Amino acid sequence: MRQKLAEKVVFITGASAGIGEALGREAAAQGAAVVLVARRQDRIARLAAEIEGAGGRALAVAGDVTRDGDMEAAVAQALDRYGRLDVAIANAGFSCNGPLVDLSVEDYRRQFDTNVLGVIRTVKAALPALATARGSIGLLGSTNGYLSLPGYSAYCASKHAVRSLGDCLRHELATEGVSVTHLAPGFIESDIRLLDRQGRMRAGAVDPIPRWLQLPARRAARQMLAAIAARRAQSIITLHARLAILAVRHTPWLIAAFLRLARRPLIAASQQP
């Protein structure tokens, strides 16, 4: 494989599973040194050992994007090990689902602390090193940053915020030579749909999305890294995501009609512990 990221250093949050793990594997396969950040240190340590066993370079750093100071400490370890930082991907996130009447203000606070403030903490910690390298930022958004669904207000609002944040930062950081790419995946092979409102794995949880509709995480990661390397403003991942977003933009009446019909099953599907 052509070493697209040779000699680059890529910092990834939420790297213990799903898209984050796939981003780590794929970036390492493309020649990057990867800095894997997540709360589950055992999982990122195993992933780092696997990457290094295959001849790659990897550093596992335990960190929580909701804790002030953790991302600064992780960036400091990355710079101590590799001396530079070229790409930061703010991937950590989860979905706090349910209708508004079932959610507490604390549920919304927890959702935004991870999905929005966690992104901000990551960007602020990495920015000085990225500005030095004239590097790149990838922000993990979602199709739900465009398409709002009943029963998913906390998650959708957080992903709308990430999209808007990316648009703002793209203009702000242009003078620093730092690119910002908003990544909007559709259904990707991931654990996110199996987590509860606290971001913990639900016992006996079954993914409601059929496997044939899910893009393999490694393919999604490849597309995301290509978009970041090309310094694109955004990348919408999966055909169904592109079609949904086109419909939101150009036929909002069709989306409204669909949601009127689907409201009850969507709300029922969103209800979780």
TORDO-299191 format. One line per 10 residues: number of its first residue (from 0); their letters; for each residue x, y, z of C-alpha. Coordinates in steps of 0.2 Angstrom, whole numbers, plus 5000, padded with zeros to 4 digits. Example, Ala and Ser with C-alpha at 12.3 -4.5 7.8 and 13.67 -1.06 7.14 Angstrom:
<atoms>
0	as	5062,4978,5039 | 5068,4995,5036
</atoms>
This chain:
<atoms>
0	mrqklaekvv	5000,5000,5000 | 5006,5017,4996 | 5012,5026,5012 | 5000,5041,5011 | 5003,5047,5029 | 5022,5042,5030 | 5031,5052,5043 | 5015,5060,5049 | 5008,5059,5067 | 4990,5056,5069
10	fitgasagig	4981,5059,5086 | 4964,5050,5088 | 4951,5051,5102 | 4939,5037,5105 | 4952,5025,5098 | 4947,5010,5108 | 4933,5004,5096 | 4923,5006,5081 | 4927,5021,5069 | 4941,5026,5081
20	ealgreaaaq	4950,5009,5081 | 4948,5008,5062 | 4956,5025,5060 | 4970,5020,5071 | 4973,5004,5061 | 4971,5013,5044 | 4982,5028,5048 | 4996,5016,5054 | 4994,5005,5038 | 4997,5021,5028
30	gaavvlvarr	5013,5025,5037 | 5008,5037,5051 | 5013,5036,5069 | 4997,5035,5078 | 4992,5042,5096 | 4977,5032,5102 | 4967,5040,5116 | 4953,5033,5125 | 4946,5029,5142 | 4948,5010,5140
40	qdriarlaae	4967,5009,5142 | 4968,4990,5140 | 4960,4991,5123 | 4971,5004,5116 | 4986,4996,5123 | 4982,4980,5114 | 4979,4990,5098 | 4995,4999,5100 | 5004,4982,5103 | 4996,4975,5087
50	iegaggrala	5001,4990,5076 | 5019,4989,5083 | 5020,4971,5081 | 5016,4973,5062 | 5030,4986,5061 | 5020,5002,5064 | 5022,5015,5077 | 5009,5018,5090 | 5007,5026,5107 | 4992,5022,5119
60	vagdvtrdgd	4987,5036,5131 | 4972,5034,5143 | 4962,5050,5142 | 4944,5056,5144 | 4938,5070,5133 | 4926,5076,5146 | 4940,5079,5159 | 4949,5096,5158 | 4968,5093,5156 | 4967,5075,5149
70	meaavaqald	4969,5080,5131 | 4983,5092,5135 | 4992,5078,5144 | 4989,5066,5129 | 4996,5079,5117 | 5011,5082,5128 | 5015,5063,5128 | 5013,5063,5109 | 5025,5077,5107 | 5037,5069,5119
80	rygrldvaia	5037,5053,5109 | 5036,5059,5091 | 5041,5078,5092 | 5026,5084,5081 | 5008,5082,5078 | 5001,5083,5060 | 4983,5077,5062 | 4970,5077,5076 | 4954,5068,5074 | 4941,5072,5087
90	nagfscngpl	4931,5055,5086 | 4925,5051,5104 | 4907,5052,5106 | 4891,5042,5110 | 4872,5044,5108 | 4860,5048,5122 | 4843,5043,5115 | 4825,5045,5120 | 4811,5058,5119 | 4813,5074,5128
100	vdlsvedyrr	4801,5069,5141 | 4811,5054,5146 | 4828,5063,5146 | 4835,5074,5161 | 4844,5090,5159 | 4859,5080,5165 | 4857,5068,5150 | 4858,5083,5138 | 4873,5090,5148 | 4882,5073,5147
110	qfdtnvlgvi	4879,5072,5128 | 4886,5089,5125 | 4900,5087,5137 | 4907,5072,5126 | 4901,5076,5109 | 4904,5095,5108 | 4915,5100,5123 | 4925,5085,5120 | 4929,5090,5102 | 4933,5108,5109
120	rtvkaalpal	4945,5101,5122 | 4953,5090,5109 | 4955,5105,5096 | 4961,5117,5109 | 4974,5105,5116 | 4981,5100,5099 | 4980,5117,5090 | 4997,5124,5095 | 5006,5109,5088 | 4995,5108,5073
130	atargsigll	4998,5126,5069 | 5017,5123,5069 | 5015,5109,5057 | 5001,5117,5047 | 4992,5102,5050 | 4974,5096,5049 | 4959,5093,5060 | 4945,5080,5058 | 4929,5082,5067 | 4917,5067,5068
140	gstngylslp	4900,5073,5065 | 4885,5063,5058 | 4871,5062,5045 | 4861,5068,5060 | 4871,5084,5060 | 4859,5088,5045 | 4844,5076,5048 | 4835,5078,5064 | 4824,5064,5071 | 4811,5063,5084
150	gysaycaskh	4818,5053,5099 | 4836,5058,5096 | 4836,5077,5100 | 4851,5076,5112 | 4862,5067,5099 | 4856,5077,5084 | 4858,5093,5092 | 4876,5089,5097 | 4880,5084,5079 | 4872,5100,5072
160	avrslgdclr	4884,5109,5085 | 4899,5100,5078 | 4895,5104,5060 | 4893,5122,5065 | 4909,5122,5075 | 4918,5115,5060 | 4912,5129,5049 | 4917,5142,5061 | 4934,5135,5064 | 4938,5132,5046
170	helategvsv	4938,5151,5044 | 4946,5155,5060 | 4961,5143,5058 | 4964,5147,5039 | 4976,5160,5044 | 4986,5147,5054 | 4987,5135,5040 | 4976,5122,5049 | 4963,5113,5039 | 4946,5108,5046
180	thlapgfies	4936,5093,5039 | 4919,5089,5045 | 4916,5070,5043 | 4898,5065,5042 | 4895,5046,5042 | 4879,5037,5040 | 4877,5019,5046 | 4895,5013,5050 | 4900,4996,5059 | 4902,5003,5076
190	dirlldrqgr	4897,5000,5095 | 4888,5017,5096 | 4870,5009,5094 | 4874,4997,5108 | 4878,5009,5122 | 4866,5016,5135 | 4863,5034,5140 | 4879,5034,5150 | 4890,5028,5136 | 4891,5010,5143
200	mragavdpip	4888,4994,5134 | 4870,4988,5136 | 4869,4970,5141 | 4861,4959,5127 | 4860,4974,5116 | 4856,4970,5098 | 4861,4983,5084 | 4845,4989,5076 | 4853,4992,5059 | 4855,4977,5048
210	rwlqlparra	4873,4973,5044 | 4870,4974,5025 | 4867,4993,5027 | 4883,4996,5038 | 4899,5001,5029 | 4914,4992,5037 | 4923,5003,5049 | 4940,5001,5039 | 4932,5007,5023 | 4924,5022,5032
220	arqmlaaiaa	4941,5026,5040 | 4950,5025,5023 | 4938,5038,5016 | 4939,5049,5031 | 4958,5050,5031 | 4958,5053,5012 | 4946,5068,5015 | 4957,5075,5029 | 4973,5073,5019 | 4965,5082,5004
230	rraqsiitlh	4960,5096,5017 | 4942,5095,5011 | 4929,5105,5020 | 4918,5090,5023 | 4916,5072,5018 | 4899,5063,5019 | 4902,5044,5021 | 4890,5031,5013 | 4878,5033,4999 | 4862,5033,5011
240	arlailavrh	4870,5047,5020 | 4872,5057,5004 | 4855,5054,4999 | 4847,5058,5015 | 4857,5075,5016 | 4852,5079,4998 | 4834,5076,5003 | 4835,5087,5018 | 4843,5101,5008 | 4832,5100,4992
250	tpwliaaflr	4816,5091,4997 | 4812,5096,5015 | 4794,5093,5012 | 4798,5074,5008 | 4808,5072,5024 | 4794,5080,5034 | 4781,5068,5027 | 4792,5053,5031 | 4795,5059,5049 | 4776,5061,5051
260	larrpliaas	4774,5043,5046 | 4789,5036,5055 | 4788,5047,5071 | 4780,5033,5083 | 4792,5019,5078 | 4807,5031,5079 | 4803,5037,5096 | 4800,5019,5101 | 4816,5014,5094 | 4825,5028,5104
270	qqp	4819,5023,5121 | 4833,5015,5130 | 4839,5013,5148
</atoms>
